[in-house]
Amino acid sequence: MFGLESATGVDGALLVIGVVLVEAIILYVGYGLLEQLLGPTVVDAIGGNK
């Protein structure tokens, strides 16, 4: 997808680590925003606030 399969050596390892780190940060922020926006609605829908 990113052409990382041809990355070799120390530079390649650092590139893969960097891409994985950026992806993890994006997912963490994205899921946090979704939880803030949809969390209360989902809890109410499943009967958490009676």
Summary of the structure (lengths in Angstrom):
residues: 50
radius of gyration: 18.3
end to end distance: 46.9
largest distance: 57.5
contacts: 89
relative contact order: 0.08
helix: 80%
strand: 0%
